[in-house]
Amino acid sequence: MTSRDTAATKAPREAEHFDVLIVGSGISGVGAAYHLKEQCPEKSFLVLEGLESFGGTWLMHTYPGIRSDSDLYTFGYRFKPWTGPPIATGEEILSYMGEVIDENDLAPHIRYGHHISKASWSSEENLWTLEATRKGEGPRGDEAVRFTANFLWMCQGYYRHSEGYTPEWEGVEDFAGEIVHPQTWPEDLDYKGKHVLVIGSGATAATLVPAIAGDCSHVTLLQRSPTYFIPGRNENELADQLRELEIDETWIHEITRRKILHDQHMITKLSFEQPEFVKEELLKGVREYLGPDYDMDTHFTPNYRPWRQRIAFVPDGDIFKGIASGKATVVTDHIDRFTEKGILLESGKTLEADIIVTATGFNLSVLGDIDFVIDGKPLDFAETLTYRGMMFTGVPNMLWIFGYFRASWTLRVDLLGDFVCRLLHRMDEKGVNRVTPVPRPEDIDLPRLSWMDPENFNPGYVMRKMHLLPKRLDKPEWQHTQDYWSEKTDIPAIDLDDEVFLYE
C-alpha cells in the first residue's frame, strides 16, 4: 500500500458544516453559487468540484474546435451579458465563467480536487453528510474529508466525465492505427497529413470534422443515420445593430435573448404541428451549401421528425463547406467490423484510416455516480418520482439541475436558482428543517412512466440508461417537460404551500 493509499483510508477529520452544499462547478454549479450569494446572503455554502478547476464540460473537452452548439445569448447567464459571437469556443466560455467567478467573488466558496463518493441523509439530524477524497500532493497524498449540509444542490451534470460512450465493435483489437474518443482527446495526437475516420453524427462530429479537415490528408465522417443541423452565420444582426446604436450591453443581452427564445419557441412549436415544413426548411439550409446534386436523402435526411433529438447549430456552415470542397466525405452505413487498416461496412465497402475517432456520445451519469443513502438505506433513484425533473420523492432537501435540450441548458440554471432560494426562504419562514415532494392523493395511483417520453425526445445516451432514472407521471409537475417556454412561467409561479411539498 502506498503512502497515498494510506492517507486516503485514514478516518476523515471532523466534518465541516454549511447551510448548502453545491456539487460541481460547471455551468450549473457556478450559476447556483451566484444565485445563492445574491438571493440568500445569510446562507453559508460551499461548491465541491472533483476536477482541478471550474468549467465542467468546457474544461474536460479539449478536442479541436470544441464550441457551443447553441447561442451564448441564451446559454450565457441572464445576469452576465454575452458580448462575443453567438457560437463560442470552449476557451471563450471558460473565460466567461471565470469572469462570473471573479466579478462575484465566488472563488472562496469553491474547492477543487474533491471527489465525492457517498451522500447520506439522516432524518434524525436533518442533515446531509458527504464523504469525499481531497486530492493531495506530496507524501500525505489524498485525504478523506467529510462535509455536512442542510440542503444539497446537485449540479454535477448528466454524463460521466471520465469516459465517453463507445459501442462494442468486432475486431477493434485488429486495427493497427490509433483509436480516440473526443472526450479524452490526447494532447499529443498527430493527425496532420493522415487519413482520419470520425464515427458519429452529432454536434461533436460536426464540430471536429471541419476543425481538423485542413490539416488531414482526408477526413471521413461515418454515420449510422443522419441528424438535423441548422447552418447559419455566426453573428446576430439584432445585437450588432443595437451595438451600433450604442445601447447598453445589459439591454442588448436581454433583448437579444428574448428575440432568440421567441424564434426558438416558434420553431419548436412548428416541429410538432408542421414537422414536414420544418424538416424541409432545415434540409434547405444544408442543401444551399452542398448543391442540388448532393445525395441529401442518404446523408442528411433523418428518419425522425425535427427535435426528437437535439439540433446543433453549425456556424457559417463549416462542415458543409468542408464536404463541398472535397476535404471531408460523409458515408452513411453500418459497421460490420474493424480491420487492420480501418473498418469494413455492412455494404461490403472498406474505409481505411490512420486514426479512428469515436464521436459516439456520452455515458449518462445518474447523480454523479455518487452512492446515495437515505436513513441508512441505499437509494434506488429509479424507484423515485421526479417533481419537475428537479426534486424526487423520498429524497429530502435535495435539488438536481437538469437543463434543457431543445433550449440552452443555462436557462434552467437561472430558473431553478430562483426556485431554490425561494424554497430556502419559505422553509425558514415556516421554521422547518426539511422538505420532500410527495404525490397528491389523486396522483398516487397514476401509472409510473419512464423519465422521458421517447416520442418527445430520444437521444441515445438517455435511451441507454433510462432504467436508472426516476419515473414520471402524466402531469406536467411530475415530469421534466423540456419545455422552457411553459416552465419560465410555471416554475416562478409554483405555490410553495401546495400539498405536493411535505414540510417537517
Buried (B, 14 or more C-beta within 10 A) or exposed (E): EEEBEEBBEEEBEEBBBBBBBBBBBBBBBBBBBBBBBEBBEEBBBBBBBBBEBBBBBBBBBBBBBBBBBBBBBBBBBBBBBBBBBBBBBBEBBBBBBBEBBEEBEBEEBBBBBBBBEEBBBBBEEBBBBBBBBBBBEEEEBBBBBBBBBBBBBBBBBBBBBEEBBBEEBEBBEEBEBBBBBBBBBEEEBEBEEBBBBBBBBBBBBBBBBBBBBEBBEBBBBBBEEBBBBBBBEBEBEBBEEBEEEEEEBEEBBBBBBEBBBEEBBEBBEBBEEEBEEBBEBBBEBBBEBBEEEBEBEEBBBBEBBBBBBBBBBBBBBBBBBBBBEEBBBBBBBEBBBBBEBBBBBEEEEEBEBBBBBBBBBBBBBBBBEBEBBBEEEEBEBBEBBBBBBBBBBBBBBBBBBBBBBBBBBBBBBBBBBBBBBBBBBBBEEBEBBBBBBBBEEEBEEBEEBBBBBEEBBBBBBBBBBBEBBBBBBEEBBBBBBBBBBEBBEBBEEBEBEEEBBEBE
